[in-house]
């Protein structure tokens, strides 16, 4: 995944939220934006592929409460029970990628997915699972030292677009995009991005903006906000 996002420590609105703001990666040719998380005291230096692994620091995303049962009786938007995500499908931008789990480093920063695999997304496993009540965090690189990565086209998503998370319990969580915003890493709205929510929501995060060759990082983070339908 392309350069990752970098961000400060998460210890605010959501003491359990990750910290995005420092991604690694190399600048991708052509379009640049995509990914990063930063501040609140959350720093997630996640998606970078340019060499250094991005890291994120901050409190981890809040863990969600028990969710309602799934199945035919589930009402639209009703939370699913906790189950690990196995695959992310975003038809509009040709994403069909497996998941790996992301953890926090001792510094409090969110560790990025391995940059060697360009078709891989990461899930912050200490927080809610996609489909479970609360805010689930999914991150991916926009590019790497050698090529574009899984979230290279994340900036094409618009409100109303749909994406799906397949889960280990053989259920699927379908989401709709509410909004997509790009934030400067030094002015990242951690509370807005990581704060816990009563309904099942997801944040898709990657690096964006211009690539600064001096610091070897993108200047912005792209965050796609979505909720379960």
LINKA-V726804 format. One record per residue. N is the residue number from 1. PHI is phi in radians with two decimals (NA if undefined). NEAR is the number of other ideal C-beta (glycine too) atoms within 8 Angstrom. Layout:
# LINKA-V726804
N/PHI/NEAR ; N/PHI/NEAR
This chain:
# LINKA-V726804
1/NA/24 ; 2/-1.12/24 ; 3/-0.85/22 ; 4/-1.69/27 ; 5/-1.68/25 ; 6/-2.17/19 ; 7/-2.80/23 ; 8/-1.35/15 ; 9/-1.24/13 ; 10/-1.62/22 ; 11/-2.53/10 ; 12/-1.97/13 ; 13/-0.72/8 ; 14/-2.20/14 ; 15/-0.98/9 ; 16/-1.84/12 ; 17/-1.73/23 ; 18/-1.34/19 ; 19/-2.01/25 ; 20/-1.92/25 ; 21/-3.04/20 ; 22/-2.21/21 ; 23/-1.74/24 ; 24/-1.93/18 ; 25/2.55/25 ; 26/-2.00/12 ; 27/-1.25/11 ; 28/-1.55/13 ; 29/-1.27/3 ; 30/1.43/4 ; 31/-1.30/6 ; 32/-1.94/11 ; 33/-1.19/13 ; 34/2.53/15 ; 35/1.97/25 ; 36/2.69/28 ; 37/-2.45/23 ; 38/-2.65/22 ; 39/1.61/16 ; 40/1.41/20 ; 41/1.91/14 ; 42/-2.24/26 ; 43/-2.25/23 ; 44/-2.00/26 ; 45/-1.78/23 ; 46/-1.81/28 ; 47/-1.62/26 ; 48/-2.30/24 ; 49/-2.28/20 ; 50/-1.27/15 ; 51/2.36/9 ; 52/-1.69/7 ; 53/-1.39/10 ; 54/-1.36/21 ; 55/-2.38/17 ; 56/-2.29/24 ; 57/-2.15/20 ; 58/2.32/25 ; 59/-1.23/17 ; 60/-1.41/13 ; 61/-1.09/19 ; 62/-1.13/15 ; 63/-1.41/8 ; 64/-1.61/14 ; 65/-1.39/5 ; 66/-1.03/5 ; 67/-1.71/13 ; 68/-1.31/9 ; 69/-1.13/8 ; 70/-1.76/9 ; 71/2.08/5 ; 72/-1.06/3 ; 73/-1.41/5 ; 74/-1.16/10 ; 75/-1.40/5 ; 76/-0.98/5 ; 77/1.43/8 ; 78/-1.30/8 ; 79/-1.05/11 ; 80/-1.71/17 ; 81/-1.17/10 ; 82/-1.14/9 ; 83/-2.78/12 ; 84/-1.13/10 ; 85/-1.32/17 ; 86/-2.04/8 ; 87/-2.72/10 ; 88/-1.91/14 ; 89/-2.11/10 ; 90/-2.24/11 ; 91/-0.92/7 ; 92/-1.02/9 ; 93/-2.02/9 ; 94/1.00/7 ; 95/-1.68/12 ; 96/-2.54/7 ; 97/-2.29/11 ; 98/-1.37/8 ; 99/-1.81/14 ; 100/-2.23/10 ; 101/-1.57/9 ; 102/-1.98/15 ; 103/-2.25/9 ; 104/-1.65/13 ; 105/-1.35/10 ; 106/-0.95/4 ; 107/-1.28/6 ; 108/1.68/13 ; 109/-1.53/16 ; 110/-1.30/22 ; 111/-1.34/11 ; 112/-1.38/21 ; 113/-1.14/15 ; 114/-1.00/7 ; 115/-1.33/15 ; 116/-1.18/4 ; 117/-1.81/7 ; 118/-1.35/12 ; 119/-2.01/8 ; 120/-2.63/14 ; 121/-2.07/16 ; 122/-2.05/14 ; 123/-2.12/15 ; 124/-1.32/16 ; 125/-1.26/8 ; 126/-1.47/9 ; 127/-1.82/16 ; 128/-1.05/14 ; 129/-1.45/11 ; 130/-0.98/14 ; 131/1.83/16 ; 132/-1.45/15 ; 133/-1.05/13 ; 134/2.04/15 ; 135/-1.81/17 ; 136/-1.60/18 ; 137/-1.92/16 ; 138/-2.19/17 ; 139/-2.20/22 ; 140/-2.70/19 ; 141/-1.35/24 ; 142/-1.62/22 ; 143/-2.83/15 ; 144/-2.34/15 ; 145/-1.11/8 ; 146/-1.90/5 ; 147/-2.88/6 ; 148/-1.17/8 ; 149/-2.19/17 ; 150/-0.91/12 ; 151/-1.79/18 ; 152/-1.09/12 ; 153/-1.91/8 ; 154/-1.04/16 ; 155/-1.22/11 ; 156/-1.53/7 ; 157/-1.24/13 ; 158/-2.31/7 ; 159/-0.93/7 ; 160/1.74/6 ; 161/-1.24/10 ; 162/-2.02/11 ; 163/-2.58/16 ; 164/-2.29/11 ; 165/-2.02/15 ; 166/-1.45/9 ; 167/-2.17/16 ; 168/-1.11/7 ; 169/-1.55/7 ; 170/1.23/4 ; 171/-1.83/9 ; 172/-2.29/7 ; 173/-1.93/13 ; 174/-1.76/9 ; 175/-2.13/14 ; 176/-2.12/10 ; 177/-1.34/15 ; 178/-1.61/7 ; 179/-2.88/7 ; 180/-2.46/13 ; 181/-2.35/7 ; 182/-1.92/11 ; 183/-2.22/12 ; 184/-1.13/8 ; 185/-1.14/18 ; 186/-1.56/6 ; 187/-2.51/8 ; 188/-1.42/19 ; 189/-1.44/9 ; 190/-0.94/21 ; 191/-1.09/10 ; 192/-1.12/6 ; 193/-1.36/15 ; 194/-1.77/20 ; 195/-0.95/11 ; 196/-1.20/11 ; 197/-2.27/9 ; 198/-1.36/3 ; 199/-1.75/9 ; 200/-1.25/19 ; 201/-2.30/12 ; 202/-2.40/15 ; 203/-2.10/14 ; 204/-1.77/14 ; 205/-2.24/20 ; 206/-2.74/22 ; 207/-1.47/24 ; 208/-2.73/15 ; 209/1.43/12 ; 210/-1.33/7 ; 211/-1.68/14 ; 212/-1.63/9 ; 213/-1.20/6 ; 214/-1.24/4 ; 215/-1.70/5 ; 216/0.99/11 ; 217/-2.77/19 ; 218/-1.37/24 ; 219/-1.50/9 ; 220/-2.36/14 ; 221/-2.20/21 ; 222/-1.80/18 ; 223/-2.20/13 ; 224/-1.80/12 ; 225/-1.76/12 ; 226/-2.51/12 ; 227/-2.36/12 ; 228/-1.20/14 ; 229/-2.11/8
